[in-house]
Amino acid sequence: MDLRALYQDIIVDHNRRPRNFRRLDDADRRQEGFNPLCGDKLMLYLKLDGDTIRDISFEGSGCAISVASASLMTERLKGRTVDEARRLFKCMHDLLTGRDNGHNHEDLGKLGALAGVKEYPSRVKCATLAWHTLHAALEGASGPVTTE
Ligand code: ZN
């Protein structure tokens, strides 16, 4: 099996048909994120039920990697806990910035499709934008986040 081709397919598919791409009118948290290097913009919506992410969605515009990353992230986190989201944020951040301290990424599943991005330093922020925006939303940031 050609993993590279498989991963490419996942990114193309999630860019063409982004999952959870909609406004969430009853969101508990709204967080705006911006990557000025590429012009990627997104608005992330979170609906929490205690420590559980009951719903998560996004809107915005950007390159294929930024849209696919947000789509894969929302697909993965719906129904998961806030703690799990924080762990995945750290895991994805380490993976994408090459700060892989040997911890196990096997449970990333489809999110592993984004790992190849680390070979293209100018695109890393496209992939991390959604995750930084998520982190800011969970920490209750007051203003928009930017990757710069
Ligand atoms: Zn981009």
Backbone and ligand atoms as CSV (ligand in chain L), in Angstrom:
chain,resi,resn,atom,element,x,y,z
A,1,MET,N,N,0.844,-1.205,0.000
A,1,MET,CA,C,0.000,0.000,0.000
A,1,MET,C,C,0.878,1.253,0.000
A,2,ASP,N,N,0.547,2.172,-0.873
A,2,ASP,CA,C,1.305,3.413,-0.954
A,2,ASP,C,C,0.716,4.433,0.020
A,3,LEU,N,N,1.374,4.530,1.189
A,3,LEU,CA,C,0.852,5.404,2.245
A,3,LEU,C,C,0.832,6.864,1.809
A,4,ARG,N,N,1.826,7.267,1.075
A,4,ARG,CA,C,1.881,8.668,0.635
A,4,ARG,C,C,0.667,9.018,-0.211
A,5,ALA,N,N,0.349,8.110,-1.145
A,5,ALA,CA,C,-0.801,8.348,-2.023
A,5,ALA,C,C,-2.095,8.343,-1.217
A,6,LEU,N,N,-2.150,7.427,-0.237
A,6,LEU,CA,C,-3.341,7.349,0.601
A,6,LEU,C,C,-3.528,8.666,1.361
A,7,TYR,N,N,-2.445,9.145,1.945
A,7,TYR,CA,C,-2.526,10.374,2.718
A,7,TYR,C,C,-2.920,11.556,1.840
A,8,GLN,N,N,-2.350,11.584,0.632
A,8,GLN,CA,C,-2.698,12.639,-0.316
A,8,GLN,C,C,-4.203,12.622,-0.598
A,9,ASP,N,N,-4.747,11.401,-0.794
A,9,ASP,CA,C,-6.171,11.254,-1.074
A,9,ASP,C,C,-7.013,11.801,0.068
A,10,ILE,N,N,-6.585,11.561,1.294
A,10,ILE,CA,C,-7.349,12.034,2.454
A,10,ILE,C,C,-7.400,13.565,2.448
A,11,ILE,N,N,-6.261,14.197,2.169
A,11,ILE,CA,C,-6.216,15.664,2.168
A,11,ILE,C,C,-7.082,16.230,1.036
A,12,VAL,N,N,-6.969,15.643,-0.135
A,12,VAL,CA,C,-7.774,16.103,-1.280
A,12,VAL,C,C,-9.260,15.946,-0.980
A,13,ASP,N,N,-9.636,14.806,-0.423
A,13,ASP,CA,C,-11.038,14.527,-0.120
A,13,ASP,C,C,-11.593,15.507,0.925
A,14,HIS,N,N,-10.820,15.753,1.982
A,14,HIS,CA,C,-11.306,16.649,3.038
A,14,HIS,C,C,-11.318,18.108,2.606
A,15,ASN,N,N,-10.494,18.447,1.605
A,15,ASN,CA,C,-10.550,19.809,1.073
A,15,ASN,C,C,-11.768,19.982,0.171
A,16,ARG,N,N,-12.069,18.964,-0.621
A,16,ARG,CA,C,-13.210,19.052,-1.535
A,16,ARG,C,C,-14.538,18.992,-0.798
A,17,ARG,N,N,-14.578,18.130,0.212
A,17,ARG,CA,C,-15.840,17.950,0.959
A,17,ARG,C,C,-15.544,18.083,2.449
A,18,PRO,N,N,-15.272,19.313,2.895
A,18,PRO,CA,C,-14.910,19.476,4.316
A,18,PRO,C,C,-16.040,19.014,5.240
A,19,ARG,N,N,-15.666,18.242,6.271
A,19,ARG,CA,C,-16.650,17.770,7.246
A,19,ARG,C,C,-16.893,18.887,8.269
A,20,ASN,N,N,-18.137,18.934,8.767
A,20,ASN,CA,C,-18.496,19.905,9.820
A,20,ASN,C,C,-18.229,21.352,9.402
A,21,PHE,N,N,-18.402,21.616,8.106
A,21,PHE,CA,C,-18.172,22.960,7.587
A,21,PHE,C,C,-19.492,23.723,7.642
A,22,ARG,N,N,-19.729,24.348,8.777
A,22,ARG,CA,C,-20.964,25.092,8.965
A,22,ARG,C,C,-20.849,25.960,10.210
A,23,ARG,N,N,-21.719,26.939,10.272
A,23,ARG,CA,C,-21.807,27.778,11.441
A,23,ARG,C,C,-22.566,27.009,12.521
A,24,LEU,N,N,-22.167,27.217,13.778
A,24,LEU,CA,C,-22.877,26.554,14.882
A,24,LEU,C,C,-23.519,27.663,15.711
A,25,ASP,N,N,-24.815,27.824,15.528
A,25,ASP,CA,C,-25.471,28.983,16.122
A,25,ASP,C,C,-25.489,28.954,17.642
A,26,ASP,N,N,-25.540,27.745,18.246
A,26,ASP,CA,C,-25.604,27.681,19.710
A,26,ASP,C,C,-24.241,27.307,20.309
A,27,ALA,N,N,-23.171,27.696,19.618
A,27,ALA,CA,C,-21.821,27.383,20.109
A,27,ALA,C,C,-21.549,28.064,21.447
A,28,ASP,N,N,-20.818,27.359,22.331
A,28,ASP,CA,C,-20.368,27.951,23.593
A,28,ASP,C,C,-19.102,28.782,23.392
A,29,ARG,N,N,-18.302,28.363,22.425
A,29,ARG,CA,C,-17.047,29.068,22.143
A,29,ARG,C,C,-16.951,29.307,20.648
A,30,ARG,N,N,-16.497,30.511,20.321
A,30,ARG,CA,C,-16.182,30.844,18.928
A,30,ARG,C,C,-14.780,31.377,18.928
A,31,GLN,N,N,-13.961,30.899,18.034
A,31,GLN,CA,C,-12.583,31.375,18.000
A,31,GLN,C,C,-12.143,31.568,16.555
A,32,GLU,N,N,-11.580,32.747,16.321
A,32,GLU,CA,C,-11.107,33.075,14.989
A,32,GLU,C,C,-9.611,32.792,14.897
A,33,GLY,N,N,-9.166,32.271,13.779
A,33,GLY,CA,C,-7.742,32.015,13.567
A,33,GLY,C,C,-7.310,32.488,12.197
A,34,PHE,N,N,-6.068,32.920,12.097
A,34,PHE,CA,C,-5.569,33.508,10.860
A,34,PHE,C,C,-4.111,33.122,10.649
A,35,ASN,N,N,-3.791,32.712,9.452
A,35,ASN,CA,C,-2.403,32.438,9.076
A,35,ASN,C,C,-2.000,33.426,7.983
A,36,PRO,N,N,-1.379,34.546,8.381
A,36,PRO,CA,C,-1.075,35.590,7.401
A,36,PRO,C,C,-0.091,35.163,6.316
A,37,LEU,N,N,0.735,34.161,6.608
A,37,LEU,CA,C,1.721,33.705,5.616
A,37,LEU,C,C,1.045,33.208,4.344
A,38,CYS,N,N,-0.103,32.587,4.506
A,38,CYS,CA,C,-0.778,31.954,3.369
A,38,CYS,C,C,-2.133,32.606,3.099
A,39,GLY,N,N,-2.670,33.311,4.094
A,39,GLY,CA,C,-3.994,33.914,3.953
A,39,GLY,C,C,-5.129,33.010,4.412
A,40,ASP,N,N,-4.792,31.939,5.137
A,40,ASP,CA,C,-5.829,31.024,5.641
A,40,ASP,C,C,-6.569,31.661,6.813
A,41,LYS,N,N,-7.889,31.569,6.760
A,41,LYS,CA,C,-8.724,32.126,7.833
A,41,LYS,C,C,-9.731,31.085,8.253
A,42,LEU,N,N,-9.983,31.004,9.547
A,42,LEU,CA,C,-11.084,30.141,9.947
A,42,LEU,C,C,-11.750,30.631,11.217
A,43,MET,N,N,-13.010,30.256,11.340
A,43,MET,CA,C,-13.776,30.499,12.547
A,43,MET,C,C,-14.177,29.123,13.058
A,44,LEU,N,N,-13.775,28.851,14.307
A,44,LEU,CA,C,-14.045,27.544,14.895
A,44,LEU,C,C,-15.175,27.677,15.914
A,45,TYR,N,N,-16.102,26.747,15.893
A,45,TYR,CA,C,-17.229,26.735,16.830
A,45,TYR,C,C,-17.171,25.479,17.692
A,46,LEU,N,N,-17.404,25.663,18.988
A,46,LEU,CA,C,-17.397,24.524,19.911
A,46,LEU,C,C,-18.659,24.548,20.757
A,47,LYS,N,N,-19.289,23.396,20.855
A,47,LYS,CA,C,-20.424,23.235,21.769
A,47,LYS,C,C,-20.004,22.203,22.811
A,48,LEU,N,N,-19.914,22.651,24.059
A,48,LEU,CA,C,-19.441,21.765,25.125
A,48,LEU,C,C,-20.596,21.270,25.977
A,49,ASP,N,N,-20.416,20.053,26.486
A,49,ASP,CA,C,-21.374,19.482,27.421
A,49,ASP,C,C,-20.520,18.954,28.576
A,50,GLY,N,N,-20.313,19.792,29.592
A,50,GLY,CA,C,-19.348,19.437,30.633
A,50,GLY,C,C,-17.961,19.389,30.013
A,51,ASP,N,N,-17.302,18.232,30.131
A,51,ASP,CA,C,-15.961,18.064,29.571
A,51,ASP,C,C,-15.974,17.433,28.178
A,52,THR,N,N,-17.154,17.266,27.630
A,52,THR,CA,C,-17.275,16.616,26.327
A,52,THR,C,C,-17.538,17.641,25.234
A,53,ILE,N,N,-16.867,17.464,24.111
A,53,ILE,CA,C,-17.115,18.296,22.940
A,53,ILE,C,C,-18.315,17.700,22.213
A,54,ARG,N,N,-19.474,18.289,22.468
A,54,ARG,CA,C,-20.672,17.691,21.888
A,54,ARG,C,C,-20.745,17.976,20.386
A,55,ASP,N,N,-20.321,19.182,19.988
A,55,ASP,CA,C,-20.298,19.504,18.560
A,55,ASP,C,C,-19.144,20.450,18.289
A,56,ILE,N,N,-18.606,20.360,17.095
A,56,ILE,CA,C,-17.488,21.212,16.696
A,56,ILE,C,C,-17.591,21.410,15.192
A,57,SER,N,N,-17.436,22.652,14.754
A,57,SER,CA,C,-17.553,22.927,13.323
A,57,SER,C,C,-16.697,24.144,12.995
A,58,PHE,N,N,-16.556,24.404,11.700
A,58,PHE,CA,C,-15.761,25.563,11.300
A,58,PHE,C,C,-16.279,26.143,9.996
A,59,GLU,N,N,-15.899,27.394,9.774
A,59,GLU,CA,C,-16.134,28.063,8.502
A,59,GLU,C,C,-14.841,28.784,8.158
A,60,GLY,N,N,-14.678,29.136,6.919
A,60,GLY,CA,C,-13.506,29.906,6.558
A,60,GLY,C,C,-13.054,29.628,5.152
A,61,SER,N,N,-11.896,30.171,4.840
A,61,SER,CA,C,-11.343,29.960,3.512
A,61,SER,C,C,-9.830,29.850,3.637
A,62,GLY,N,N,-9.259,29.047,2.787
A,62,GLY,CA,C,-7.818,28.877,2.835
A,62,GLY,C,C,-7.379,27.804,1.867
A,63,CYS,N,N,-6.102,27.476,1.941
A,63,CYS,CA,C,-5.541,26.479,1.033
A,63,CYS,C,C,-6.039,25.077,1.421
A,64,ALA,N,N,-5.760,24.126,0.553
A,64,ALA,CA,C,-6.228,22.749,0.751
A,64,ALA,C,C,-5.766,22.175,2.086
A,65,ILE,N,N,-4.524,22.463,2.460
A,65,ILE,CA,C,-3.996,21.880,3.699
A,65,ILE,C,C,-4.712,22.451,4.916
A,66,SER,N,N,-4.969,23.759,4.909
A,66,SER,CA,C,-5.625,24.361,6.075
A,66,SER,C,C,-7.067,23.863,6.215
A,67,VAL,N,N,-7.759,23.731,5.095
A,67,VAL,CA,C,-9.156,23.257,5.133
A,67,VAL,C,C,-9.198,21.784,5.542
A,68,ALA,N,N,-8.315,20.975,4.948
A,68,ALA,CA,C,-8.292,19.538,5.276
A,68,ALA,C,C,-7.932,19.330,6.744
A,69,SER,N,N,-7.005,20.124,7.252
A,69,SER,CA,C,-6.590,19.993,8.644
A,69,SER,C,C,-7.755,20.296,9.591
A,70,ALA,N,N,-8.493,21.363,9.303
A,70,ALA,CA,C,-9.645,21.724,10.136
A,70,ALA,C,C,-10.737,20.657,10.031
A,71,SER,N,N,-10.950,20.153,8.834
A,71,SER,CA,C,-11.974,19.132,8.617
A,71,SER,C,C,-11.634,17.847,9.379
A,72,LEU,N,N,-10.385,17.395,9.248
A,72,LEU,CA,C,-9.946,16.178,9.952
A,72,LEU,C,C,-10.011,16.375,11.460
A,73,MET,N,N,-9.663,17.572,11.916
A,73,MET,CA,C,-9.670,17.856,13.354
A,73,MET,C,C,-11.094,17.785,13.915
A,74,THR,N,N,-12.039,18.420,13.226
A,74,THR,CA,C,-13.414,18.422,13.745
A,74,THR,C,C,-14.008,17.016,13.707
A,75,GLU,N,N,-13.687,16.278,12.649
A,75,GLU,CA,C,-14.189,14.907,12.545
A,75,GLU,C,C,-13.700,14.069,13.722
A,76,ARG,N,N,-12.432,14.273,14.071
A,76,ARG,CA,C,-11.823,13.479,15.132
A,76,ARG,C,C,-12.337,13.862,16.527
A,77,LEU,N,N,-12.602,15.144,16.735
A,77,LEU,CA,C,-12.858,15.604,18.109
A,77,LEU,C,C,-14.314,15.591,18.533
A,78,LYS,N,N,-15.212,15.446,17.574
A,78,LYS,CA,C,-16.634,15.438,17.915
A,78,LYS,C,C,-16.920,14.271,18.858
A,79,GLY,N,N,-17.484,14.568,20.010
A,79,GLY,CA,C,-17.818,13.528,20.977
A,79,GLY,C,C,-16.674,13.156,21.913
A,80,ARG,N,N,-15.490,13.739,21.697
A,80,ARG,CA,C,-14.343,13.439,22.557
A,80,ARG,C,C,-14.299,14.428,23.722
A,81,THR,N,N,-13.366,14.173,24.644
A,81,THR,CA,C,-13.279,15.059,25.805
A,81,THR,C,C,-12.291,16.198,25.544
A,82,VAL,N,N,-12.425,17.226,26.373
A,82,VAL,CA,C,-11.528,18.380,26.296
A,82,VAL,C,C,-10.078,17.943,26.570
A,83,ASP,N,N,-9.889,17.029,27.507
A,83,ASP,CA,C,-8.535,16.524,27.795
A,83,ASP,C,C,-7.922,15.838,26.575
A,84,GLU,N,N,-8.739,15.066,25.895
A,84,GLU,CA,C,-8.257,14.376,24.707
A,84,GLU,C,C,-7.891,15.392,23.614
A,85,ALA,N,N,-8.705,16.431,23.498
A,85,ALA,CA,C,-8.421,17.485,22.515
A,85,ALA,C,C,-7.088,18.160,22.826
A,86,ARG,N,N,-6.830,18.411,24.104
A,86,ARG,CA,C,-5.564,19.039,24.499
A,86,ARG,C,C,-4.376,18.126,24.184
A,87,ARG,N,N,-4.551,16.831,24.466
A,87,ARG,CA,C,-3.472,15.880,24.160
A,87,ARG,C,C,-3.199,15.821,22.661
A,88,LEU,N,N,-4.277,15.796,21.875
A,88,LEU,CA,C,-4.105,15.728,20.424
A,88,LEU,C,C,-3.465,17.002,19.887
A,89,PHE,N,N,-3.824,18.139,20.464
A,89,PHE,CA,C,-3.198,19.403,20.061
A,89,PHE,C,C,-1.686,19.292,20.209
A,90,LYS,N,N,-1.245,18.812,21.375
A,90,LYS,CA,C,0.186,18.710,21.639
A,90,LYS,C,C,0.848,17.710,20.686
A,91,CYS,N,N,0.163,16.602,20.502
A,91,CYS,CA,C,0.668,15.551,19.622
A,91,CYS,C,C,0.820,16.064,18.184
A,92,MET,N,N,-0.217,16.742,17.694
A,92,MET,CA,C,-0.172,17.255,16.317
A,92,MET,C,C,0.869,18.358,16.189
A,93,HIS,N,N,0.971,19.196,17.205
A,93,HIS,CA,C,1.938,20.284,17.168
A,93,HIS,C,C,3.355,19.710,17.084
A,94,ASP,N,N,3.644,18.720,17.928
A,94,ASP,CA,C,4.964,18.084,17.915
A,94,ASP,C,C,5.232,17.402,16.574
A,95,LEU,N,N,4.221,16.729,16.072
A,95,LEU,CA,C,4.369,16.008,14.806
A,95,LEU,C,C,4.678,16.971,13.659
A,96,LEU,N,N,3.923,18.061,13.597
A,96,LEU,CA,C,4.025,18.977,12.448
A,96,LEU,C,C,5.244,19.875,12.518
A,97,THR,N,N,5.732,20.127,13.726
A,97,THR,CA,C,6.900,20.993,13.839
A,97,THR,C,C,8.177,20.168,13.973
A,98,GLY,N,N,8.047,18.844,13.847
A,98,GLY,CA,C,9.220,17.985,13.885
A,98,GLY,C,C,9.792,17.800,15.284
A,99,ARG,N,N,9.062,18.275,16.300
A,99,ARG,CA,C,9.509,18.105,17.686
A,99,ARG,C,C,8.956,16.798,18.229
A,100,ASP,N,N,9.299,15.777,17.493
A,100,ASP,CA,C,8.759,14.477,17.818
A,100,ASP,C,C,9.663,13.821,18.846
A,101,ASN,N,N,9.266,13.860,20.090
A,101,ASN,CA,C,10.131,13.357,21.155
A,101,ASN,C,C,9.959,11.862,21.360
A,102,GLY,N,N,9.680,11.186,20.298
A,102,GLY,CA,C,9.591,9.741,20.355
A,102,GLY,C,C,8.290,9.224,20.925
A,103,HIS,N,N,7.316,10.114,21.189
A,103,HIS,CA,C,6.076,9.537,21.704
A,103,HIS,C,C,5.237,8.961,20.572
A,104,ASN,N,N,4.334,8.142,20.967
A,104,ASN,CA,C,3.635,7.275,20.031
A,104,ASN,C,C,2.521,8.010,19.282
A,105,HIS,N,N,2.629,8.033,17.963
A,105,HIS,CA,C,1.613,8.715,17.167
A,105,HIS,C,C,0.664,7.733,16.493
A,106,GLU,N,N,0.755,6.490,16.896
A,106,GLU,CA,C,-0.027,5.469,16.202
A,106,GLU,C,C,-1.527,5.708,16.262
A,107,ASP,N,N,-1.975,6.348,17.328
A,107,ASP,CA,C,-3.419,6.525,17.480
A,107,ASP,C,C,-3.937,7.758,16.724
A,108,LEU,N,N,-3.090,8.375,15.924
A,108,LEU,CA,C,-3.544,9.559,15.193
A,108,LEU,C,C,-4.526,9.214,14.079
A,109,GLY,N,N,-4.446,7.992,13.570
A,109,GLY,CA,C,-5.357,7.595,12.501
A,109,GLY,C,C,-5.203,8.509,11.297
A,110,LYS,N,N,-6.334,8.990,10.786
A,110,LYS,CA,C,-6.325,9.807,9.571
A,110,LYS,C,C,-5.554,11.115,9.736
A,111,LEU,N,N,-5.433,11.577,10.989
A,111,LEU,CA,C,-4.691,12.823,11.218
A,111,LEU,C,C,-3.235,12.686,10.777
A,112,GLY,N,N,-2.747,11.436,10.739
A,112,GLY,CA,C,-1.395,11.174,10.271
A,112,GLY,C,C,-1.181,11.619,8.828
A,113,ALA,N,N,-2.282,11.810,8.097
A,113,ALA,CA,C,-2.194,12.273,6.708
A,113,ALA,C,C,-1.462,13.609,6.620
A,114,LEU,N,N,-1.492,14.358,7.711
A,114,LEU,CA,C,-0.881,15.689,7.697
A,114,LEU,C,C,0.617,15.653,7.993
A,115,ALA,N,N,1.120,14.487,8.403
A,115,ALA,CA,C,2.521,14.408,8.829
A,115,ALA,C,C,3.491,14.822,7.728
A,116,GLY,N,N,3.159,14.510,6.472
A,116,GLY,CA,C,4.046,14.832,5.359
A,116,GLY,C,C,4.301,16.322,5.206
A,117,VAL,N,N,3.403,17.132,5.781
A,117,VAL,CA,C,3.509,18.583,5.658
A,117,VAL,C,C,4.806,19.109,6.287
A,118,LYS,N,N,5.322,18.383,7.276
A,118,LYS,CA,C,6.518,18.891,7.961
A,118,LYS,C,C,7.736,18.978,7.035
A,119,GLU,N,N,7.652,18.285,5.894
A,119,GLU,CA,C,8.743,18.393,4.912
A,119,GLU,C,C,8.658,19.683,4.104
A,120,TYR,N,N,7.584,20.441,4.290
A,120,TYR,CA,C,7.400,21.706,3.576
A,120,TYR,C,C,7.194,22.820,4.599
A,121,PRO,N,N,8.303,23.363,5.130
A,121,PRO,CA,C,8.206,24.294,6.265
A,121,PRO,C,C,7.247,25.463,6.035
A,122,SER,N,N,7.125,25.919,4.788
A,122,SER,CA,C,6.248,27.068,4.543
A,122,SER,C,C,4.776,26.689,4.689
A,123,ARG,N,N,4.467,25.382,4.706
A,123,ARG,CA,C,3.072,24.967,4.807
A,123,ARG,C,C,2.685,24.474,6.202
A,124,VAL,N,N,3.676,24.376,7.088
A,124,VAL,CA,C,3.391,23.830,8.421
A,124,VAL,C,C,2.310,24.651,9.132
A,125,LYS,N,N,2.377,25.980,8.988
A,125,LYS,CA,C,1.390,26.823,9.669
A,125,LYS,C,C,-0.014,26.677,9.095
A,126,CYS,N,N,-0.094,26.267,7.829
A,126,CYS,CA,C,-1.403,25.975,7.234
A,126,CYS,C,C,-2.052,24.810,7.985
A,127,ALA,N,N,-1.227,23.814,8.316
A,127,ALA,CA,C,-1.734,22.617,8.993
A,127,ALA,C,C,-1.968,22.850,10.481
A,128,THR,N,N,-1.159,23.725,11.098
A,128,THR,CA,C,-1.303,23.919,12.546
A,128,THR,C,C,-2.367,24.972,12.894
A,129,LEU,N,N,-2.791,25.773,11.912
A,129,LEU,CA,C,-3.741,26.856,12.203
A,129,LEU,C,C,-4.980,26.372,12.963
A,130,ALA,N,N,-5.624,25.325,12.443
A,130,ALA,CA,C,-6.851,24.833,13.089
A,130,ALA,C,C,-6.571,24.416,14.533
A,131,TRP,N,N,-5.393,23.817,14.761
A,131,TRP,CA,C,-5.050,23.312,16.095
A,131,TRP,C,C,-4.746,24.442,17.065
A,132,HIS,N,N,-4.059,25.487,16.566
A,132,HIS,CA,C,-3.820,26.653,17.426
A,132,HIS,C,C,-5.141,27.341,17.773
A,133,THR,N,N,-6.037,27.356,16.792
A,133,THR,CA,C,-7.348,27.978,17.012
A,133,THR,C,C,-8.139,27.171,18.044
A,134,LEU,N,N,-8.065,25.864,17.946
A,134,LEU,CA,C,-8.710,24.978,18.927
A,134,LEU,C,C,-8.143,25.234,20.325
A,135,HIS,N,N,-6.831,25.283,20.411
A,135,HIS,CA,C,-6.177,25.482,21.706
A,135,HIS,C,C,-6.637,26.792,22.333
A,136,ALA,N,N,-6.668,27.848,21.517
A,136,ALA,CA,C,-7.111,29.160,22.011
A,136,ALA,C,C,-8.570,29.093,22.472
A,137,ALA,N,N,-9.401,28.364,21.735
A,137,ALA,CA,C,-10.819,28.233,22.100
A,137,ALA,C,C,-10.956,27.521,23.443
A,138,LEU,N,N,-10.161,26.476,23.645
A,138,LEU,CA,C,-10.236,25.705,24.898
A,138,LEU,C,C,-9.716,26.522,26.073
A,139,GLU,N,N,-8.736,27.382,25.813
A,139,GLU,CA,C,-8.162,28.202,26.894
A,139,GLU,C,C,-8.960,29.484,27.093
A,140,GLY,N,N,-9.976,29.698,26.247
A,140,GLY,CA,C,-10.803,30.887,26.393
A,140,GLY,C,C,-10.087,32.179,26.022
A,141,ALA,N,N,-9.329,32.159,24.928
A,141,ALA,CA,C,-8.619,33.361,24.460
A,141,ALA,C,C,-9.612,34.472,24.142
A,142,SER,N,N,-9.165,35.721,24.284
A,142,SER,CA,C,-10.098,36.828,24.099
A,142,SER,C,C,-10.112,37.350,22.656
A,143,GLY,N,N,-9.020,37.265,21.945
A,143,GLY,CA,C,-9.009,37.804,20.592
A,143,GLY,C,C,-8.685,36.729,19.567
A,144,PRO,N,N,-8.610,37.108,18.297
A,144,PRO,CA,C,-8.247,36.157,17.251
A,144,PRO,C,C,-6.831,35.628,17.460
A,145,VAL,N,N,-6.555,34.391,17.063
A,145,VAL,CA,C,-5.183,33.881,17.115
A,145,VAL,C,C,-4.567,33.995,15.736
A,146,THR,N,N,-3.273,34.199,15.736
A,146,THR,CA,C,-2.558,34.222,14.476
A,146,THR,C,C,-1.334,33.312,14.622
A,147,THR,N,N,-0.947,32.708,13.507
A,147,THR,CA,C,0.196,31.799,13.550
A,147,THR,C,C,1.513,32.572,13.600
A,148,GLU,N,N,1.449,33.891,13.408
A,148,GLU,CA,C,2.685,34.695,13.461
A,148,GLU,C,C,2.869,35.317,14.821
L,1,ZN,ZN,ZN,-2.359,27.707,3.737
